[in-house]
Amino acid sequence: MHETVDDARDREAAFEDDAVRLDEVERMDRIERDEGTVVAVVGEPDDLAHHWHRQDGPGDCAIYAEGGALEAFDKEFDPERERQAGEREGTYSRNGGTDIAALGHVWERNGIAVDRYPPSGSTDAVSETARDQAFHRLSETLEQRKGVVVAVDSGPLWHDEAGPAADRGHALWVTGLEQRESGATYVVCNDSGALDGQARRYPIEDFDRAWRRSGYDMVTTHDSLPEHEKRT
């Protein structure tokens, strides 16, 4: 059986109606305010936020992560077309999600070349050297204005780690890194599986735990996003 990113399956849908989730959003917003203003940014998270879409189905995170960046390349994003293409390939199912090895296929089907950075190891056993290399590569890629999609465990991000990790597979479009006055760093993502997923800021410590569990699996576009007029 292939390992997939599948948006935590039924758990995420249940989270939508859970007051605990809303409390978590408010808690994170308070933390962000306490950290002070942004003093440094890598990437263009605010300019890319309008390409965020709330996913339709429980297995669609990878499709929507890549689809948002597809729009940023001035290409049409048709979720149903991509679902059907993935089903024909045998790399996607509507309830099971997308095979991790197939991350980047949405871009490739639409003529966008990709670079893949496969897992450096498994789960929390990944070395600190691999961690440093992964975050350095992430920062460089964002600075070069490329599309970035990563495979993660949603538990550390959504603060719900109940059940097996295999059911928490998720994919995110990473759009930026931010440093605050306090010195805290946030990883900014367009997260199609989160209620508040448009330019969602995740503390780097939580993001590291989530990403580490996939061995820092990442796929990027080979070329930079086209220049657009800055949004106000």
C-alpha positions as MATLAB code, in Angstrom:
seq = 'MHETVDDARDREAAFEDDAVRLDEVERMDRIERDEGTVVAVVGEPDDLAHHWHRQDGPGDCAIYAEGGALEAFDKEFDPERERQAGEREGTYSRNGGTDIAALGHVWERNGIAVDRYPPSGSTDAVSETARDQAFHRLSETLEQRKGVVVAVDSGPLWHDEAGPAADRGHALWVTGLEQRESGATYVVCNDSGALDGQARRYPIEDFDRAWRRSGYDMVTTHDSLPEHEKRT';
ca = [
       0.000    0.000    0.000;
       1.357    3.427   -0.930;
       1.815    6.116    1.689;
      -0.576    8.966    1.005;
      -1.401   12.493    2.031;
      -5.097   12.385    2.737;
      -6.067   15.332    4.974;
      -6.473   13.263    8.100;
      -9.571   11.686    6.540;
     -12.669   11.908    8.726;
     -10.857   13.566   11.613;
     -10.554   16.895    9.836;
     -14.260   17.080    9.005;
     -15.090   16.468   12.650;
     -12.648   19.194   13.653;
     -14.660   21.792   11.724;
     -17.526   21.644   14.203;
     -15.336   21.260   17.262;
     -15.222   24.252   19.582;
     -11.745   23.108   20.610;
     -10.519   23.893   17.094;
     -11.916   27.408   17.263;
     -10.302   27.874   20.659;
      -7.001   26.769   19.120;
      -7.334   29.398   16.362;
      -7.941   32.091   18.951;
      -5.014   30.846   21.063;
      -2.643   31.007   18.097;
      -3.861   34.485   17.187;
      -3.111   35.668   20.726;
       0.377   34.168   20.580;
       1.062   35.893   17.263;
      -0.008   39.253   18.676;
       2.257   38.765   21.699;
       5.232   37.990   19.448;
       5.166   41.516   18.057;
       5.374   42.838   14.521;
       7.052   41.099   11.598;
      10.664   42.228   11.130;
      11.757   39.919    8.277;
       9.947   37.942    5.557;
      11.158   35.361    3.065;
       8.726   34.699    0.230;
       5.471   36.465   -0.636;
       2.879   34.990    1.735;
       0.438   37.891    1.731;
       0.498   38.296   -2.058;
      -0.136   34.549   -2.530;
      -2.868   34.298    0.112;
      -5.660   35.054   -2.366;
      -4.850   31.803   -4.207;
      -5.938   29.791   -1.155;
      -8.980   27.541   -1.600;
     -10.835   25.427    0.929;
     -10.671   21.866   -0.377;
     -13.846   20.004   -1.330;
     -13.068   16.397   -0.436;
     -11.237   14.543    2.341;
      -8.455   13.360    0.019;
      -7.780   16.584   -1.866;
      -5.020   18.369    0.081;
      -2.215   17.698   -2.427;
      -4.423   18.701   -5.354;
      -5.345   21.998   -3.715;
      -1.814   22.703   -2.446;
      -0.467   22.447   -5.984;
      -3.572   23.988   -7.519;
      -3.137   27.284   -5.684;
       0.397   27.615   -7.003;
      -0.888   26.624  -10.433;
      -3.080   29.733  -10.361;
      -0.076   31.803   -9.320;
       1.527   30.627  -12.587;
      -1.483   32.134  -14.396;
      -2.876   28.693  -15.250;
      -6.409   27.437  -14.722;
      -6.965   25.194  -11.708;
      -9.803   22.688  -12.187;
      -9.949   20.400   -9.111;
     -12.242   17.825  -10.714;
     -10.015   17.558  -13.761;
      -7.042   16.866  -11.490;
      -8.983   14.297   -9.449;
      -9.897   12.405  -12.579;
      -6.328   12.592  -13.899;
      -4.993   11.215  -10.620;
      -7.523    8.394  -10.678;
      -6.469    7.470  -14.216;
      -2.826    7.431  -13.093;
      -3.650    5.316  -10.083;
      -1.946    7.830   -7.789;
      -5.075    9.336   -6.198;
      -8.381    8.226   -4.718;
     -11.128   10.453   -3.367;
     -11.049    8.918    0.097;
      -7.437    7.763    0.216;
      -5.695   10.885   -1.034;
      -2.584   11.278   -3.188;
       0.469    9.027   -3.084;
       3.345   10.995   -1.570;
       5.526    9.932   -4.492;
       3.044   11.653   -6.829;
       3.409   15.120   -5.287;
       4.127   17.500   -8.147;
       1.999   15.655  -10.699;
      -0.592   18.461  -10.853;
       2.159   20.879  -11.841;
       3.713   18.474  -14.336;
       0.376   17.757  -16.019;
       0.049   21.493  -16.595;
       3.495   21.981  -18.086;
       5.362   23.126  -14.971;
       8.690   21.397  -14.346;
       9.415   20.282  -10.776;
      12.323   19.426   -8.504;
      11.819   16.698   -5.902;
      13.559   16.389   -2.543;
      12.571   12.947   -1.217;
      12.576   11.972    2.472;
      15.911   12.097    4.284;
      14.830    9.357    6.682;
      11.771    8.252    8.595;
       9.758    9.914   11.358;
      11.522   11.512   14.321;
      14.751    9.612   13.635;
      15.769   12.144   10.962;
      19.091   13.779   11.836;
      19.515   17.403   12.835;
      21.787   17.810    9.828;
      18.922   16.747    7.565;
      16.681   19.230    9.383;
      19.099   22.109    8.862;
      19.526   21.208    5.192;
      15.759   20.997    4.686;
      15.046   24.405    6.216;
      17.958   25.983    4.355;
      16.587   24.582    1.103;
      13.079   25.779    2.006;
      14.323   29.302    2.704;
      16.357   29.404   -0.514;
      13.435   28.147   -2.569;
      11.066   30.740   -1.111;
      13.627   33.476   -1.712;
      13.758   32.352   -5.359;
       9.935   32.716   -5.471;
       9.238   29.102   -6.402;
       6.180   27.035   -5.553;
       6.745   24.720   -2.567;
       4.582   21.804   -1.406;
       5.530   19.644    1.576;
       4.175   16.439    3.097;
       3.469   16.681    6.828;
       1.727   15.080    9.774;
      -1.210   17.383   10.481;
      -1.255   16.551   14.209;
       1.414   18.995   15.443;
      -0.069   21.789   13.300;
      -3.698   21.332   14.285;
      -2.799   20.256   17.830;
      -4.722   16.986   17.500;
      -2.491   13.924   17.487;
      -5.107   11.325   18.360;
      -5.057    8.110   16.346;
      -2.314    6.667   14.139;
       0.056    9.010   12.330;
      -0.780    7.226    9.065;
      -4.223    8.842    9.212;
      -2.812   12.351    9.616;
      -0.985   12.627    6.280;
      -1.366   16.096    4.791;
       0.118   18.380    2.114;
       0.661   22.147    2.370;
       1.674   24.949    0.053;
       4.386   26.848    1.933;
       4.415   30.508    0.933;
       6.784   32.189    3.361;
       8.857   32.458    6.525;
       8.366   35.302    9.008;
      10.440   36.493   11.937;
       8.869   38.552   14.712;
      10.281   41.184   17.068;
      10.506   38.555   19.785;
      12.766   36.403   17.611;
      10.035   33.817   16.997;
       9.814   32.354   13.487;
       6.622   31.308   11.704;
       6.171   29.183    8.599;
       3.377   30.642    6.478;
       1.203   28.201    4.519;
      -1.891   28.159    2.389;
      -3.490   25.180    4.153;
      -6.549   23.910    2.283;
      -7.455   21.564    5.134;
      -7.681   24.213    7.860;
     -10.664   26.414    8.618;
      -8.379   29.434    8.851;
      -5.918   28.207    6.237;
      -5.339   31.361    4.168;
      -1.745   32.477    4.891;
      -1.866   30.454    8.090;
       1.105   31.093   10.385;
       2.491   28.014   12.142;
       5.229   28.279   14.803;
       8.398   26.831   13.329;
       8.659   24.342   16.200;
       5.236   22.862   15.366;
       5.978   22.923   11.655;
       9.299   21.145   12.211;
       7.614   18.326   14.141;
       4.994   17.977   11.414;
       7.460   18.040    8.507;
      10.086   15.878   10.237;
       7.650   12.961   10.303;
       7.694   12.794    6.504;
      11.499   12.961    6.464;
      11.276   16.568    5.178;
       9.655   15.475    1.927;
       9.297   18.436   -0.462;
       8.544   19.170   -4.105;
       9.124   22.560   -5.733;
       8.544   24.177   -9.080;
      11.735   24.398  -11.098;
      10.987   27.958  -12.216;
      10.042   31.012  -10.201;
       6.496   32.296  -10.021;
       5.813   35.080  -12.531;
       6.037   38.640  -11.304;
       2.694   40.258  -10.503;
       1.683   43.659   -9.309;
       1.710   43.734   -5.517;
      -1.714   43.466   -3.918;
      -2.762   46.066   -1.349;
];
